[in-house]
Amino acid sequence: MLIGKKISVGYFLNMIKWDVIAIFCYASLSGALDHFSFLKSITIPLAVSALIGTLLSLLLAFRTAQSYERWWEARIVWGAIVNDSRTLIRQLLHFLPPDDRKSDIVTDFAVRQSVWCFALADNLRRLPYSPHVAEYAIDHAYTDQHLPNQLLTVHAEKLALVANAHALDPIRQTQLDSTLARLTDAMGKCERIKNTVFPRSYSMLLHFLIYVLMTILPFGLDDQNPFVEVVMVTLVPVLLIAIEKTAIVLQDPFENRPTDTPMTTLSINIEKNLMEMAGEPAPERESATIDYYQL
């Protein structure tokens, strides 16, 4: 999602342009033939079109609701990532005893957690890791098979060393481990949403029914004006196609589109928050960086 930016009408029309062209061509042809040929004698009761339209509305309502649920779940998961990232650094700040190395330890975790957020966003979008993530991985000799999971593993290893070095009591160790477990759980939820495909057969059924409605609609309209008939035969299916496309876009919140979960924006905000908590300046991320991921 592009924060503070509107999705252009052209972007949406570009998704349905071929359907609109096909529907308009059929509407124009059927409108001409229905008034100036033998097809004028063919009549299909409007109740049939109404029945198919009712069935379509029920199926589209279910499809849209399920798609929005997936989109909203993705946003909730990333909201939890924001909270747990802050919690991890706050726990380290308060659990570790003050000494000369405390600041370095907290900064190390803050940087690694920030990189984890960016790496998870890149991984979900199936994009190459952004330059600063790739540089961090190279500097620390990390493989790129599943960098987010590897970073959480390093988190756990470093926490074990810190707990032994500072003799943390078991309760505080458990709280830190719980925070890491929640981050791992959030990563798994994102991957489940990403890898669970909405049944293709459902989309095919909806598309088929929309075109069936388009096919029979001209023969049920009682109108003497060909222009009005063409407009109606075009408008009704196009509206249904638009609703279906909206659901298709919402059902995949990690596909690098303007309607996606704003993972890059959230990652930048997380980085700023964590570095501020660690007492370090946050790197400047230009707005073009956000546009690179989101468009």
ZAFI-489912 format. One record per residue (C-alpha): residue number from 1; residue in three letters; z, y, x. Coordinates in nm, 3 decimals, always signed. Layout:
// ZAFI-489912
num | residu | pz | py | px
NUM | Ala | Z | Y | X
...
END
This chain:
// ZAFI-489912
num | residu | pz | py | px
1 | Met | +0.000 | +0.000 | +0.000
2 | Leu | -0.081 | +0.349 | +0.123
3 | Ile | +0.234 | +0.553 | +0.076
4 | Gly | +0.161 | +0.893 | -0.072
5 | Lys | -0.210 | +0.822 | -0.114
6 | Lys | -0.409 | +0.744 | -0.425
7 | Ile | -0.644 | +0.451 | -0.460
8 | Ser | -0.990 | +0.594 | -0.520
9 | Val | -1.189 | +0.509 | -0.830
10 | Gly | -1.472 | +0.410 | -0.597
11 | Tyr | -1.255 | +0.143 | -0.433
12 | Phe | -1.183 | -0.019 | -0.768
13 | Leu | -1.539 | +0.011 | -0.896
14 | Asn | -1.664 | -0.149 | -0.576
15 | Met | -1.468 | -0.464 | -0.664
16 | Ile | -1.632 | -0.502 | -1.006
17 | Lys | -1.972 | -0.344 | -0.945
18 | Trp | -2.173 | -0.668 | -0.961
19 | Asp | -2.004 | -0.775 | -1.284
20 | Val | -2.066 | -0.430 | -1.433
21 | Ile | -2.434 | -0.444 | -1.334
22 | Ala | -2.478 | -0.794 | -1.480
23 | Ile | -2.301 | -0.702 | -1.803
24 | Phe | -2.498 | -0.378 | -1.845
25 | Cys | -2.829 | -0.554 | -1.786
26 | Tyr | -2.746 | -0.818 | -2.046
27 | Ala | -2.620 | -0.554 | -2.292
28 | Ser | -2.941 | -0.351 | -2.253
29 | Leu | -3.162 | -0.656 | -2.293
30 | Ser | -2.973 | -0.796 | -2.590
31 | Gly | -2.958 | -0.455 | -2.754
32 | Ala | -3.333 | -0.415 | -2.731
33 | Leu | -3.412 | -0.768 | -2.847
34 | Asp | -3.152 | -0.761 | -3.125
35 | His | -3.327 | -0.464 | -3.287
36 | Phe | -3.692 | -0.522 | -3.205
37 | Ser | -3.749 | -0.900 | -3.207
38 | Phe | -3.677 | -1.225 | -3.389
39 | Leu | -3.318 | -1.217 | -3.253
40 | Lys | -3.242 | -0.958 | -3.518
41 | Ser | -3.212 | -1.241 | -3.771
42 | Ile | -2.944 | -1.423 | -3.565
43 | Thr | -2.590 | -1.342 | -3.675
44 | Ile | -2.266 | -1.473 | -3.533
45 | Pro | -1.957 | -1.376 | -3.736
46 | Leu | -1.746 | -1.114 | -3.561
47 | Ala | -1.443 | -1.334 | -3.629
48 | Val | -1.569 | -1.573 | -3.360
49 | Ser | -1.574 | -1.291 | -3.106
50 | Ala | -1.229 | -1.182 | -3.225
51 | Leu | -1.096 | -1.536 | -3.176
52 | Ile | -1.229 | -1.556 | -2.820
53 | Gly | -1.096 | -1.204 | -2.752
54 | Thr | -0.750 | -1.307 | -2.871
55 | Leu | -0.756 | -1.615 | -2.648
56 | Leu | -0.865 | -1.399 | -2.355
57 | Ser | -0.589 | -1.148 | -2.413
58 | Leu | -0.325 | -1.421 | -2.402
59 | Leu | -0.466 | -1.574 | -2.084
60 | Leu | -0.502 | -1.235 | -1.916
61 | Ala | -0.147 | -1.137 | -2.013
62 | Phe | -0.013 | -1.453 | -1.849
63 | Arg | -0.232 | -1.405 | -1.541
64 | Thr | -0.130 | -1.042 | -1.497
65 | Ala | +0.239 | -1.119 | -1.542
66 | Gln | +0.230 | -1.398 | -1.284
67 | Ser | +0.037 | -1.184 | -1.037
68 | Tyr | +0.277 | -0.892 | -1.072
69 | Glu | +0.569 | -1.130 | -1.026
70 | Arg | +0.426 | -1.243 | -0.691
71 | Trp | +0.367 | -0.882 | -0.585
72 | Trp | +0.715 | -0.773 | -0.687
73 | Glu | +0.878 | -1.071 | -0.516
74 | Ala | +0.703 | -0.974 | -0.193
75 | Arg | +0.840 | -0.622 | -0.222
76 | Ile | +1.192 | -0.753 | -0.288
77 | Val | +1.173 | -0.979 | +0.018
78 | Trp | +1.072 | -0.689 | +0.241
79 | Gly | +1.349 | -0.478 | +0.093
80 | Ala | +1.589 | -0.752 | +0.204
81 | Ile | +1.431 | -0.747 | +0.552
82 | Val | +1.504 | -0.374 | +0.575
83 | Asn | +1.867 | -0.428 | +0.479
84 | Asp | +1.926 | -0.730 | +0.702
85 | Ser | +1.765 | -0.561 | +1.003
86 | Arg | +2.008 | -0.271 | +0.971
87 | Thr | +2.294 | -0.512 | +0.909
88 | Leu | +2.221 | -0.706 | +1.229
89 | Ile | +2.244 | -0.396 | +1.449
90 | Arg | +2.546 | -0.261 | +1.262
91 | Gln | +2.730 | -0.589 | +1.312
92 | Leu | +2.658 | -0.583 | +1.684
93 | Leu | +2.779 | -0.223 | +1.708
94 | His | +3.110 | -0.307 | +1.541
95 | Phe | +3.168 | -0.663 | +1.659
96 | Leu | +3.109 | -0.616 | +2.031
97 | Pro | +3.398 | -0.469 | +2.232
98 | Pro | +3.317 | -0.140 | +2.409
99 | Asp | +3.199 | -0.193 | +2.766
100 | Asp | +2.924 | -0.079 | +2.999
101 | Arg | +2.671 | -0.337 | +2.873
102 | Lys | +2.721 | -0.292 | +2.500
103 | Ser | +2.456 | -0.020 | +2.468
104 | Asp | +2.197 | -0.229 | +2.653
105 | Ile | +2.270 | -0.535 | +2.438
106 | Val | +2.236 | -0.342 | +2.112
107 | Thr | +1.915 | -0.173 | +2.228
108 | Asp | +1.769 | -0.509 | +2.331
109 | Phe | +1.834 | -0.651 | +1.983
110 | Ala | +1.707 | -0.336 | +1.811
111 | Val | +1.378 | -0.343 | +2.000
112 | Arg | +1.329 | -0.716 | +1.944
113 | Gln | +1.408 | -0.686 | +1.573
114 | Ser | +1.160 | -0.398 | +1.537
115 | Val | +0.891 | -0.601 | +1.709
116 | Trp | +0.973 | -0.893 | +1.478
117 | Cys | +0.897 | -0.680 | +1.172
118 | Phe | +0.560 | -0.568 | +1.307
119 | Ala | +0.475 | -0.920 | +1.424
120 | Leu | +0.562 | -1.067 | +1.083
121 | Ala | +0.339 | -0.811 | +0.909
122 | Asp | +0.049 | -0.891 | +1.145
123 | Asn | +0.103 | -1.265 | +1.102
124 | Leu | +0.102 | -1.244 | +0.722
125 | Arg | -0.218 | -1.040 | +0.723
126 | Arg | -0.387 | -1.281 | +0.965
127 | Leu | -0.460 | -0.990 | +1.198
128 | Pro | -0.439 | -0.976 | +1.578
129 | Tyr | -0.101 | -0.850 | +1.688
130 | Ser | -0.086 | -0.473 | +1.721
131 | Pro | -0.098 | -0.340 | +2.081
132 | His | +0.275 | -0.275 | +2.123
133 | Val | +0.362 | -0.620 | +1.981
134 | Ala | +0.115 | -0.793 | +2.209
135 | Glu | +0.245 | -0.594 | +2.507
136 | Tyr | +0.603 | -0.690 | +2.425
137 | Ala | +0.504 | -1.058 | +2.398
138 | Ile | +0.325 | -1.048 | +2.734
139 | Asp | +0.613 | -0.869 | +2.907
140 | His | +0.859 | -1.135 | +2.789
141 | Ala | +0.621 | -1.431 | +2.836
142 | Tyr | +0.625 | -1.523 | +2.468
143 | Thr | +0.352 | -1.742 | +2.323
144 | Asp | +0.163 | -1.619 | +2.017
145 | Gln | +0.167 | -1.948 | +1.821
146 | His | +0.425 | -1.808 | +1.580
147 | Leu | +0.573 | -1.502 | +1.743
148 | Pro | +0.805 | -1.400 | +1.453
149 | Asn | +0.976 | -1.739 | +1.457
150 | Gln | +1.004 | -1.731 | +1.835
151 | Leu | +1.166 | -1.388 | +1.826
152 | Leu | +1.431 | -1.512 | +1.583
153 | Thr | +1.495 | -1.806 | +1.814
154 | Val | +1.549 | -1.565 | +2.102
155 | His | +1.782 | -1.366 | +1.875
156 | Ala | +1.993 | -1.679 | +1.825
157 | Glu | +1.995 | -1.766 | +2.195
158 | Lys | +2.098 | -1.414 | +2.295
159 | Leu | +2.369 | -1.406 | +2.029
160 | Ala | +2.514 | -1.731 | +2.164
161 | Leu | +2.529 | -1.578 | +2.513
162 | Val | +2.685 | -1.257 | +2.382
163 | Ala | +2.942 | -1.452 | +2.179
164 | Asn | +3.048 | -1.652 | +2.485
165 | Ala | +3.053 | -1.350 | +2.716
166 | His | +3.262 | -1.138 | +2.479
167 | Ala | +3.467 | -1.417 | +2.323
168 | Leu | +3.371 | -1.331 | +1.968
169 | Asp | +3.589 | -1.494 | +1.705
170 | Pro | +3.426 | -1.760 | +1.484
171 | Ile | +3.426 | -1.540 | +1.173
172 | Arg | +3.214 | -1.273 | +1.341
173 | Gln | +2.983 | -1.534 | +1.489
174 | Thr | +2.935 | -1.679 | +1.141
175 | Gln | +2.849 | -1.338 | +0.997
176 | Leu | +2.588 | -1.277 | +1.267
177 | Asp | +2.443 | -1.622 | +1.213
178 | Ser | +2.425 | -1.560 | +0.838
179 | Thr | +2.224 | -1.244 | +0.898
180 | Leu | +1.976 | -1.437 | +1.113
181 | Ala | +1.958 | -1.708 | +0.848
182 | Arg | +1.869 | -1.448 | +0.584
183 | Leu | +1.594 | -1.307 | +0.807
184 | Thr | +1.457 | -1.659 | +0.855
185 | Asp | +1.474 | -1.717 | +0.481
186 | Ala | +1.285 | -1.392 | +0.415
187 | Met | +1.014 | -1.495 | +0.661
188 | Gly | +0.979 | -1.830 | +0.485
189 | Lys | +0.953 | -1.665 | +0.143
190 | Cys | +0.673 | -1.438 | +0.267
191 | Glu | +0.486 | -1.737 | +0.408
192 | Arg | +0.531 | -1.926 | +0.081
193 | Ile | +0.378 | -1.637 | -0.115
194 | Lys | +0.097 | -1.606 | +0.138
195 | Asn | +0.011 | -1.976 | +0.145
196 | Thr | +0.048 | -2.055 | -0.225
197 | Val | -0.295 | -2.006 | -0.378
198 | Phe | -0.328 | -1.915 | -0.745
199 | Pro | -0.526 | -2.196 | -0.918
200 | Arg | -0.897 | -2.127 | -0.885
201 | Ser | -0.970 | -2.306 | -1.210
202 | Tyr | -0.770 | -2.044 | -1.401
203 | Ser | -0.990 | -1.763 | -1.269
204 | Met | -1.305 | -1.960 | -1.345
205 | Leu | -1.190 | -2.019 | -1.704
206 | Leu | -1.116 | -1.650 | -1.757
207 | His | -1.449 | -1.544 | -1.610
208 | Phe | -1.634 | -1.800 | -1.820
209 | Leu | -1.466 | -1.687 | -2.143
210 | Ile | -1.538 | -1.321 | -2.068
211 | Tyr | -1.907 | -1.397 | -2.028
212 | Val | -1.906 | -1.612 | -2.343
213 | Leu | -1.761 | -1.316 | -2.533
214 | Met | -2.025 | -1.090 | -2.381
215 | Thr | -2.299 | -1.332 | -2.484
216 | Ile | -2.209 | -1.359 | -2.853
217 | Leu | -2.075 | -1.008 | -2.909
218 | Pro | -2.415 | -0.840 | -2.974
219 | Phe | -2.492 | -1.082 | -3.257
220 | Gly | -2.173 | -0.997 | -3.444
221 | Leu | -2.193 | -0.618 | -3.430
222 | Asp | -2.323 | -0.454 | -3.746
223 | Asp | -2.472 | -0.141 | -3.594
224 | Gln | -2.811 | +0.019 | -3.646
225 | Asn | -2.800 | +0.222 | -3.324
226 | Pro | -2.912 | +0.028 | -3.013
227 | Phe | -2.740 | +0.277 | -2.780
228 | Val | -2.401 | +0.229 | -2.947
229 | Glu | -2.442 | -0.147 | -2.934
230 | Val | -2.523 | -0.141 | -2.562
231 | Val | -2.216 | +0.073 | -2.493
232 | Met | -1.986 | -0.157 | -2.691
233 | Val | -2.127 | -0.479 | -2.540
234 | Thr | -2.081 | -0.327 | -2.194
235 | Leu | -1.741 | -0.166 | -2.244
236 | Val | -1.545 | -0.460 | -2.387
237 | Pro | -1.630 | -0.719 | -2.115
238 | Val | -1.597 | -0.459 | -1.837
239 | Leu | -1.243 | -0.374 | -1.950
240 | Leu | -1.153 | -0.743 | -1.948
241 | Ile | -1.311 | -0.789 | -1.604
242 | Ala | -1.114 | -0.488 | -1.476
243 | Ile | -0.785 | -0.639 | -1.597
244 | Glu | -0.872 | -0.972 | -1.435
245 | Lys | -0.961 | -0.805 | -1.103
246 | Thr | -0.634 | -0.612 | -1.111
247 | Ala | -0.444 | -0.937 | -1.147
248 | Ile | -0.644 | -1.094 | -0.862
249 | Val | -0.560 | -0.802 | -0.633
250 | Leu | -0.189 | -0.812 | -0.720
251 | Gln | -0.152 | -1.188 | -0.673
252 | Asp | -0.205 | -1.162 | -0.293
253 | Pro | +0.030 | -0.892 | -0.157
254 | Phe | -0.043 | -0.969 | +0.211
255 | Glu | -0.422 | -0.931 | +0.225
256 | Asn | -0.454 | -0.595 | +0.405
257 | Arg | -0.555 | -0.396 | +0.097
258 | Pro | -0.434 | -0.059 | -0.040
259 | Thr | -0.240 | -0.242 | -0.314
260 | Asp | -0.049 | -0.460 | -0.067
261 | Thr | +0.319 | -0.452 | +0.018
262 | Pro | +0.357 | -0.157 | +0.261
263 | Met | +0.476 | -0.374 | +0.549
264 | Thr | +0.358 | -0.144 | +0.828
265 | Thr | +0.525 | +0.161 | +0.674
266 | Leu | +0.845 | -0.038 | +0.622
267 | Ser | +0.832 | -0.167 | +0.981
268 | Ile | +0.797 | +0.187 | +1.116
269 | Asn | +1.097 | +0.300 | +0.911
270 | Ile | +1.298 | -0.001 | +1.027
271 | Glu | +1.214 | +0.078 | +1.388
272 | Lys | +1.327 | +0.439 | +1.345
273 | Asn | +1.654 | +0.333 | +1.182
274 | Leu | +1.738 | +0.068 | +1.440
275 | Met | +1.661 | +0.284 | +1.741
276 | Glu | +1.867 | +0.565 | +1.592
277 | Met | +2.160 | +0.326 | +1.544
278 | Ala | +2.120 | +0.209 | +1.903
279 | Gly | +2.118 | +0.568 | +2.026
280 | Glu | +1.761 | +0.551 | +2.156
281 | Pro | +1.453 | +0.758 | +2.066
282 | Ala | +1.207 | +0.583 | +1.837
283 | Pro | +0.843 | +0.557 | +1.951
284 | Glu | +0.602 | +0.781 | +1.766
285 | Arg | +0.369 | +0.584 | +1.542
286 | Glu | +0.073 | +0.793 | +1.429
287 | Ser | -0.037 | +0.781 | +1.067
288 | Ala | -0.366 | +0.634 | +1.185
289 | Thr | -0.171 | +0.323 | +1.279
290 | Ile | -0.070 | +0.278 | +0.916
291 | Asp | -0.427 | +0.332 | +0.797
292 | Tyr | -0.550 | +0.071 | +1.047
293 | Tyr | -0.341 | -0.198 | +0.883
294 | Gln | -0.371 | -0.088 | +0.524
295 | Leu | -0.743 | -0.020 | +0.481
END
